[in-house]
Structure formats: C-alpha cells, structure tokens
Amino acid sequence: MKPLRIVASAVLAFTITIAARAEAQITLATDAGLFNAYVWRGLSLTNRFVLQPDAYFTIPAAGGSLVLLGWSSIDLGRYSDPTKDVSEGGGQASFDLTEIDLSAEYDHSLGTAAAGGIGAVTYLYPNRSAAVVPGLLTNNANRTVEVYGKLQATRIPLSPKLAVWYDVDKVKGAYFEGSLSQGVSVIKGFPLTLGVLAGLSAGQGVNSSKPAEIANFAKNSFTHLDFSASGALSLGSVTLAPTVHLYYLNDNFAKVTKPGTTEDVKAWAGVTLSWSKRLSASPTKSQ
C-alpha cells in the first residue's frame, strides 16, 4: 500500500539520520502484560485473556530520544463458541497472534515545563479472512498506518497531556486523547498513579456517504472516559505493575462487549512485568 511505503521510508530515513548522531546509553526494554481483555480506545477487541509482549530500544538523539517499538497481542485461549465472543482472532486457536504494531517515535523536552513527541505506527493483523473465521474482528484488510503527536505539561499538577493520531491509510481520520494523571503514596515502596482520559473521534467514525469503508467508531464525537489506577513494585531488575481500568462509554462501537451485547460501563485489569538494560556505557567527557 502506498501510504505504508511512504511512512516506512520516512521513518527509516529519520531513524538512520538520528541514530547516526546518537550518543551512548542506548537502552533495551521489554514488557509482558497479562490482561483479562484487550480494550483499545474504549473498543473491546478481545473480551478474553490476552498476553501482550513488547520490546523497544531507546536511543538518545539530538537532545531527545528515539524509541523503536515492536508490540503484539496474543489471544491465549480457544473459545467454545466464538460467535458469542469478541475477538481479533475469532477464538479459533490457543496462543493466537492477532496483532503486531511497529512504531518509531522521537521525544524531546520543550524547555523545563513540557515535553512532546512525534511518531508513526503501523498496525498489522496476521488473520487473513473474516469470511472463513466466525467471530473474527480484524484481518489483513484492516492493516493501516497512523502518524501522531503528543504534548504534556510536566511542571504543573495532574500533568495534563494531549495526543492526536491521524490515520493516513484506511480510515483517514483523526483521533484525540486528553488525559490527567497524579501519583500518590499510599503504600511505601508501591507508588500508585491515578488517571483519567477522554477520547474523541474527529474523522475515524463511519463515513455516512461510504458506510462500507473501514471505521474505528460509530460516529465522530466523544468516545469514552477511562478511569485508571496503576501501581509499580520493584523486584530487583524487574518491575511488576498491576493496573485497573473503568470505562464510561459513549460511542456505540465502544459499547459492544459481546456480539449483540452493549454496555455503558465496562472494566478490565491486568499486570505487566517490565525489564530494561543499558546496552552501552555513559559517554566519557573529554579532558
């Protein structure tokens, strides 16, 4: 697809240019999250247990950092009746790789009070056909590309953040998120972060003139509110991070929790194991 080649070429050229100028302290990190559902932008993509591993490099570059990320989602179980469950893979197999996301992002501080970032992400779906797999939610026809930007205030209470994604391939529309977060100390050695996030579709809803086109939401409006609580427990070189999310849903697509079942409120929870390693020493100052 032409948009994918354009974005991939631009990201590759940008990566080579920035990485060539990078200082030391390149970091490799990996996460493995286990969740009782896969909810993306308020949408239930799988309502059974999923494993979501990722790996990424962080490269200091041009006063900021370049992050190269590979992320995936795996349906862990085979459903007894996939027509009664929502699933990216249709619940046809155990340990089914249903989604792979590849992204490149450049982050930079903006003075002492804010930080921003820009990037691009490619969404890949290994499943081939919705016609032959009952209950299949996504397949290779849904593969698409988004570019995005984000801005966060770092020196004021609640650390307000605004992010926008624009689909340049299949959906061709924007999606906005605004969020607030606050760290609290309840248990010593177990920092807790409370957050609230609001989503807005501005072009990713159903195209009324071409309803057969791929869309992420039913309409272009406020999509959902996400209330969250996340913790972090350090276990040597590994961090254990449990999380709980409660959603208030406004978009009709987001309200679907099972085929034929809609809810105004839903929740999901899980835990993530994280590990990171610095791959090179700090740069030595010249004498």
N, C-alpha and C positions, 0 to 999 in steps of 0.2 A: 504494500500500500504506500502511496506516495508520501502522505504526511508522516508516516512512521520512518521512512528513509530520511526525510529532511531533518526530523528531530534527532534521530540517531546519529546522523552525520555531524550535526551541530554540537551535540553533546560530546561526541568522540573528539572533535577538534578542540573543543573547550577543555576537555579533560587532559589531553596531551599538552596543551599550552600551559595550563595551570600547574599540572604535575611536574613539568619540567622546571618550574620555578620554585617548587615546594621546598620548604626547609625539612629538617628531620622531624622526629616524633610522629611518624605515621602510626596509626592505631588500628588494630583489627578488633572488631567486637562481634559477638553473636548472641542471639536471644532464642529461646524456645518457649512459646506460650501455649498453655493448655486452657481451652475455654469451653463452656457448655453451649456456645452458639457463636456464629460468625455474623456480626452486625456491622454494616458499613454505611456510614452516613444515615443511620437510622433504619436502613433496609435490612431485613432478615435474609441473608444469603444462604445460611445453613442453620437449622434450628436443633442440630445435634452436636455432639462433641467434636471439636476440631483441634488440630495441632498446627501452630503457625510459627515455623522457624525462620530466621533471617540471619544474614551476615553482611557486614559493611566495613569499608575502610574509611577512615577519616584522615585526610591529608592536609596539614597546614599549608596554605597557599595565598599569596598576595595579601597578607594581612588578615585573612579569614580562614575558612576551612572548606575543602571539597569533600563531600560524602558520596561514596558509591555504594549502592544498596541492592541486595537481592533478597526478596521476601516471598514466602509461599504460604498457601493454606492447604491443609490435608484433611479430608473427611475421614474420621477414624473408623466409623462403623458402617456396616451394610444394613440398610433399613428393611424391615419385614414387608413394608408396603410403601414404596417411595412416592406413590401418588397421594399419600396423606402427609407428607413432609416436604418442607422447602429445602432444596439442596443444590449447590452448584454442580455437583456430580450426579444428581439423581439417586444417590444412595445405593448404587448398583454394586459397589465394591468396598471392601475394607481397605483402609490406608490409601485412599484415592486422592492423588494430587490434582486439585481442581483449579488452582490459580497460582500464577507466578508474576510478580511485579518487579521490574527492573527500573531503577531510578538513579539520577545524578542530581546533586543539589550543592549549591555554593552558598555558604552562610558568612555573614560579616557583621561586626558590631557597627552601629551608627552613633558615634560619639560614646558617651558614658551612660546614656539613658535608654537606649533602644538597640535592637538587633533585627536584622532582616535576612531573607534568603530567597533564592530563585531556583527553580529546578524543572525537571521533566520526568515523567513516569510513563512506562509502557505496561499496560495490563494484558497479560497473556492467559488464555484458558485452554488447557490441553484437550478438553472434551470436544468431540467432533460434530455431533449432530443431535439436536433436540428432538428430531422426529423419531429416532430409534431408541431413545432412552426416556421412559416415562419419568416425570418429575424433575428432569434436568433444567436448571435455571440459566446457566451460561454455557456457551460453547465457543469454538474458534471464530464464529461470526461476530462475537461481541468484542474481539480484540480491539483495543483503541489506545490513544495517546493523549495525555494531558500535560500542559505546562502550568506552572503555578508560581505564586509568590506569597510571602508571609512577612508580617511585621509585628514585633512585640515590644512593648514598653517594659523595661527591666528595673526601673528605679522607683516605681510607684506601687502602692498597694494593689493586690489582686492581679498584677502583671497582665493587663489586657492584651489580647492578641487577635489579629485579623489575618485571615488567609483566604486566597482565592485560587481556584483551579479553572482552567479553560480547556475543554475537550476540543482538540484540533482535527479529530479524525471522524469518528462515528456519530457522536452525539452533537458536537459542535455547539456547545453552550457553556455557561459559567456556573460555578457553584461557590458560595461564600460560607465561611465559618467565622464566627466571633466567639471568643472564649475568655473566661476569667478563671484564675486558679490561686489557691492560697495554701501554703504549707503550715501545718500545725504540729505541735509537740504534745502528744497525749501519753505515749509510752516511750521511755528512754531507750534510745537505740533503734527506734522504729518510727522514722519520720513519716507523716501522713500528708497527702496532698488532696485537697477538696477542689472540685472543679465544676463549672457549668459551661455548656457550649450550645450555641444556637446555629442551625443550618438554614440556608436559603438557596433555592434553585432560581437561577436567572438565565434560563435557556436550556436546562437539562430535563425539562418536563416534556410530556408528549406534544409533538407537533400536530396541532389540530388540522392543518392542511395536508400533512403526510403522516397519518397515525401509524403507519407500518414501520416507520423509522425507529431505530433503537433509542430508547429514552431511559434515564435513570429514575425519574419521578413522574407522578401522575400530572402535576401542574407546576407552574413557575410561581412559587410563593414560599413562605416559611415552611420548612420541612419537619423539624423536630427540635426538642430540647434534650440535652444529655447531661444528667447529674451524675457525678462520679466521685469515687473515693479510692485512692491508691496508696499502698504502703511500700516500704523498702526495708529489707532485712539483709544485712551484710553477713555472708557466710564464707569468710576468707576471700578467695578470688572470685566467688560467685555471689550475685545478688538475687534474692528471692523477692518478687514484687507481686503481691495479690492485688486484684482490682475488682470493683463492683460498679456497674452502670445501671441507671434507671432512666428510661426514656419516656418523655411525653411526645406523642406522635400526631402530626397534623396532616402530612401527605398520605393519600390513600394507598400508594405503593408501600410506604413505610409501615402502615398499619397491618399489613399482611404478615401473620406469624405462621400460618399453615394454609395449604390450599383451601379456599372457602372460609377461612377464619381470619377476622380482623380484630385488633385490639387498639385502644387509645394509649395504653401504657404497657411497656414490657421491660424486662431486665435481663442482664447477662452478667456472668462473673467468670473469673479465672485467675491463673497465676503464671508469671513469667520468670524464667531463670535467665540471667544475663552474665556474660563473661567478656572481658576485654584484655588485650595485651598490647603494650607498646612495642612496635617492631624495630625501632631504631632509637639510639640514644639522643639525648638533647644536644642541640648544636653547641660546639665549643667556641667560646668567644676568642677572637684573635687577640694576642698580647701586644 
